[in-house]
């Protein structure tokens, strides 16, 4: 996986999510100037952000040090969209740790100009200027919120400003620490007052993260997770829970899950985002698929700056063989001379304490699978995200009597994204084979399952393909098996069922209007299975259904006319819709009294064969499927804290966040003919309020 993944993941669901809505703002930030006075604690730091303006969707502009070229300043941006391509003419930075350096970046139309201590440093033209709302997030000390690698600045920031105009060289040169001359900044932090106060009172809500502190008139940043965040509105917090939809206690959130079943226990390892420990493999376990126990981190990134996993440890898989457990995972470090992404190995005797086997690390072969050190750059053919050698999925192929490893790769021939294949007799030495599947789109985190004599590969965006053999040929085009929040789902077989989990992405500001972010809350356990038609379906596991066992009394089990019903904040709804083909049924969750369009709506339309789940600002997840009205349509909806997960006919799933309304009425409306039968609403007991 990669921190740039959210771009491709959201793109895969573009049909499900409507156009981004941004927070209310007083004005847009178009032409602008970012300015800061800093002291560099070290010159070898790479990719560290000083001052960043970030809007939703991971789009940002930033003052960055040493990312593209060591010891040089640059204008950082998402996937380098507004970043200078070549920096050969820019001088290297030689300032000592006590020297104060002023850096200003001016954005004027397509022109980007960088100044160091008031003198021109670099200038170039960009084709993608970006407008920001004033309500964007400001970061001091971190490149951007979802940055991987080493995004944190090591040093001190004495003064930081954002101007809503392109300053001239003269205006830049006349500015002094703690004093402004001429044009007022949009936002201004000068830490001599020992506070996080924005002197312009625009970004009123600020906080220090990861050990950042104010000392001797400066913001002190350690380069290891410390930064400051400021916003125009107070940041809401998600609900922390250890049941159903697990989320770790702060700091941190759930990234890619890696499930493993062993002797009655469901282990879920996951990439823990937002953790000062540089995104470790965290570990939780459950016996009942409801309650989760947090265990010690399984893996953390290495300390060697040139080592294989210094910048990150990404997705992989877990297997057991002869009493020894094996983790295969992705090591990430752009500074590793042998390659950025590679397969790494760790072992354990108890599933708790893991030892890295660094001698078993291996890289793309350069013959079948692309390797930059071997084959050179292919940036002209594939963006960075697809230049992959990651996400190893290991399983025993009984027919071949070998261990197989599937992984997200890029082919040398044709530079195509692929599900690559390596084989092994002993889990130690791996031999490259031809890929089992090739496509023109992301194949992150491939997961393989066998059901009813067929083999299914699912990928990050709720997509799958199918074959009669594990090595293919697979169906040429992947198709969806669900839509909505579920990201990077992977599964575990417990002897009876294939169960999957994915992460349900947070939205900026934890509001319905917010853009999706990388990572969030773990989905509830879902069973994934092959239907009679051989296509993949999903349904909630029975353990979760049984957990909601306290019926809400006073509700009629049958409705023949539209109704608004008083229900608890959190519950499970189950009912049957006896509906005509041309009728459209809308079920409203958390509807506010007298406001028909408030809350969240599940729209079931048999005529168009669509299921749509809409949030309070009309963004939606929409799934196409056949709805047979010759028999009742089964609806099961879990309304749980800030997540709604709906299942139709225990086969088709749609899900959204429910941030803006945490309680409200349940409503049924339809046109045409409909009777709601077997209606029940149940709570989990302690949630009934």
ABEGO torsion letter per residue (X at the ends): XBAAAAAAAAAAAAAABBBBBBBBBABBBBBBBBBBBBBBABAABBGBBABBBBBBGGBBBBBBBGAABBGBBBBBBBGGAABBABAAABBBBABBAABBBBBBBBBBEABBBBBBGGBBABBBBBABBBBBBAABBBBBGBABAABBEBABBBEBBABBBBBABBBBAAAAAABBBGBBBEBBBABBBBAAAGBABBAAGABABBBBBGGBBBBGGBBBBAGAGBBBBBBABBBBBBBBBABGBBBBBOBEBBBBBBBBBBGGBBBBBBBBBGBAAGGBBBBBBBAAGABBBBBBBABBBBABAABAAAAEBBBBBBBBBGGBBBBBBBBBBAABAAEABBBBBBBBAAGABBBBBAAABBBBAGAABBBAAAAEBAAAABBAAABBBBGBBBBBBAAAGBBBBBBBBBBABGGBBBBBBBBBAAGABBBBBBBABBBABBABGBBBBBBGGBBBBBBAAGBBBBBABAAOBBBABBBBABBEABBGBBBBBAGABBBBBBBBBBBBGGBAABBBBBEEBBBBBBBBBBBAAGBBBBBBBAAAAAABABBBBGBBABBABBBBBBBBABBBBBBBBBBBAABBBBBBBGBBBGBAABEBBBBBBAAAGBBBBBBAAGBBBBBBBBBBAABBBBBBBBBBEABBBBBBGGABBBBBBBAABABEBBBBBBBEBBBBBGBBBBBAGAABX
